[in-house]
Amino acid sequence: MYGQLIEQAEKYLKSLYSQDNYAAQLKRMLAELLAAGEANADAACRALKLSRRTLQRRLKAEKTSFKKVLQEVRAELAINYLSDERVKALEVAMLLGYSSISSFTTAFKSWYDMPPAEYRQKFLAA
């Protein structure tokens, strides 16, 4: 099962490699860091070899922020993970760096206007 999760994350990463700006670089890095359980600004800056302020400035120039990019990555990976019925919602929450299923459910509702269980039900029915 872990191998399939890695495969899904890699698929998402490959889709990002066609882009070449700082937000896309950060997305690629965050997808990797999430898998390692270390998706925070300090870890991303170390991986990108940038100071926190430099990353902030460059993202601002692209009209985005660390928080927005992290949410985009989480939203995309959530869909990928939920498409595999063997992965439980709690596991998805943990993989995305949420401390509880309720935090993940709240975030998922804000992205897709439905809870993860409803999305999964609709996705698997299709």
C-alpha positions as CSV (number, residue, x, y, z in Angstrom):
1,M,0.0,0.0,0.0
2,Y,2.8,2.4,0.8
3,G,4.2,1.8,-2.6
4,Q,1.0,2.9,-4.2
5,L,0.9,6.0,-2.2
6,I,4.4,6.9,-3.3
7,E,3.4,6.2,-6.9
8,Q,0.4,8.6,-6.6
9,A,2.6,11.3,-5.0
10,E,5.2,10.8,-7.8
11,K,2.4,11.1,-10.4
12,Y,1.5,14.4,-8.9
13,L,5.1,15.5,-8.8
14,K,5.6,14.7,-12.5
15,S,2.7,17.0,-13.4
16,L,4.5,19.8,-11.6
17,Y,7.8,19.4,-13.4
18,S,6.4,21.0,-16.5
19,Q,6.2,24.3,-14.6
20,D,9.4,26.2,-13.7
21,N,8.7,29.0,-11.2
22,Y,9.2,29.2,-7.4
23,A,5.7,28.2,-6.6
24,A,6.1,25.0,-8.7
25,Q,9.5,24.3,-7.1
26,L,7.9,24.7,-3.7
27,K,5.0,22.4,-4.6
28,R,7.4,19.7,-5.7
29,M,9.4,20.1,-2.5
30,L,6.3,20.1,-0.3
31,A,5.0,16.9,-1.9
32,E,8.2,15.2,-1.0
33,L,8.3,16.8,2.5
34,L,4.8,15.7,3.2
35,A,5.7,12.1,2.5
36,A,8.5,12.5,5.0
37,G,6.2,14.2,7.6
38,E,8.2,17.5,7.5
39,A,6.1,19.9,5.4
40,N,6.9,23.3,7.0
41,A,8.4,26.5,5.8
42,D,11.8,25.9,7.5
43,A,12.2,22.5,6.0
44,A,11.2,23.8,2.5
45,C,13.6,26.7,2.7
46,R,16.5,24.3,3.7
47,A,15.6,22.0,0.8
48,L,15.4,24.9,-1.7
49,K,18.5,26.5,-0.2
50,L,16.8,29.8,0.2
51,S,16.2,32.0,3.3
52,R,12.7,32.2,4.5
53,R,12.5,35.9,3.6
54,T,13.8,35.2,0.0
55,L,11.2,32.5,-0.5
56,Q,8.5,34.8,0.8
57,R,9.6,37.6,-1.5
58,R,9.7,35.3,-4.6
59,L,6.3,33.8,-3.8
60,K,4.8,37.3,-3.3
61,A,6.2,38.3,-6.8
62,E,4.2,35.3,-8.1
63,K,1.1,36.5,-6.2
64,T,1.0,33.5,-3.8
65,S,2.3,32.5,-0.4
66,F,3.7,29.5,1.4
67,K,0.4,28.8,3.0
68,K,-1.5,28.9,-0.3
69,V,1.0,26.6,-2.0
70,L,0.9,24.1,0.9
71,Q,-2.9,24.1,0.7
72,E,-2.9,23.5,-3.1
73,V,-0.5,20.5,-2.6
74,R,-2.6,19.1,0.2
75,A,-5.8,19.4,-1.9
76,E,-4.3,17.7,-4.9
77,L,-2.7,14.9,-2.9
78,A,-5.9,14.4,-0.9
79,I,-7.8,13.7,-4.2
80,N,-5.1,11.3,-5.3
81,Y,-5.0,9.4,-2.0
82,L,-8.8,9.2,-1.7
83,S,-9.1,7.7,-5.1
84,D,-7.6,4.5,-3.6
85,E,-10.3,2.9,-1.5
86,R,-7.7,0.9,0.5
87,V,-6.3,4.1,2.1
88,K,-8.4,5.2,5.1
89,A,-9.3,8.8,5.6
90,L,-7.3,8.9,8.8
91,E,-4.3,7.7,6.9
92,V,-4.8,10.4,4.3
93,A,-5.1,13.0,7.0
94,M,-1.8,11.9,8.6
95,L,0.0,11.7,5.2
96,L,-1.0,15.3,4.5
97,G,0.3,16.5,7.9
98,Y,-3.0,16.9,9.8
99,S,-3.1,16.0,13.4
100,S,-6.7,14.8,13.4
101,I,-9.3,13.6,11.0
102,S,-11.6,16.5,11.9
103,S,-8.9,19.0,10.8
104,F,-8.5,17.2,7.5
105,T,-12.3,17.0,7.0
106,T,-12.7,20.8,7.6
107,A,-9.9,21.6,5.2
108,F,-11.3,19.2,2.6
109,K,-14.7,20.8,2.8
110,S,-13.2,24.2,2.3
111,W,-11.5,23.0,-0.9
112,Y,-14.3,20.8,-2.5
113,D,-17.5,21.8,-0.7
114,M,-18.0,18.2,0.6
115,P,-16.5,15.9,3.2
116,P,-13.9,13.4,2.1
117,A,-16.2,10.4,2.7
118,E,-18.8,11.9,0.3
119,Y,-16.1,12.7,-2.3
120,R,-14.8,9.1,-2.1
121,Q,-18.3,7.7,-2.4
122,K,-19.0,9.8,-5.5
123,F,-15.5,9.0,-7.0
124,L,-15.8,5.3,-6.4
125,A,-19.4,5.2,-7.8
126,A,-18.2,6.8,-11.1
